[in-house]
């Protein structure tokens, strides 16, 4: 019985940690560039398809495909819309 209680306690803790990390990756109150604006900046820089974009570590970041058909990783500054990372996804 004690092992089952420990198992459920551990699962509850894991669930709590997962929820806390989801809250940490939200757009900040000072972000002036929303997701649609970030996607527009990326399309202007040659991305033909955005396959993933999310708020993470103070940036919009994700992956997309450019006209050359290759997958790239990017980061967009949420305050001015500048692309601060744009490199091939290895």
ZIWO-V76554 format. One record per backbone hydrogen bond with DSSP energy under -1.0 kcal/mol. CO is the residue of the C=O (numbers start at 1). NH is the residue of the N-H. Records with the same first field share a line. If there is no record, write none. Layout:
CO: NH + NH
//
This chain:
1: 5
2: 6
3: 7
4: 8
5: 9
6: 10
7: 11
8: 12
9: 13
10: 14
11: 15
12: 16
13: 17
14: 18
15: 19
16: 20
17: 21
18: 22
19: 23
20: 24
28: 31
34: 38
35: 39
36: 40
37: 41
38: 42
39: 43
40: 44
42: 47
43: 46
46: 67
49: 65
52: 63
54: 61
56: 59
59: 56
60: 76
61: 54
62: 74
63: 51 + 52
64: 72
65: 48 + 49
66: 69
70: 66
71: 89
72: 64
73: 87
74: 62
75: 84 + 85
76: 60
77: 81
78: 32 + 33
82: 77
85: 75
87: 73
//
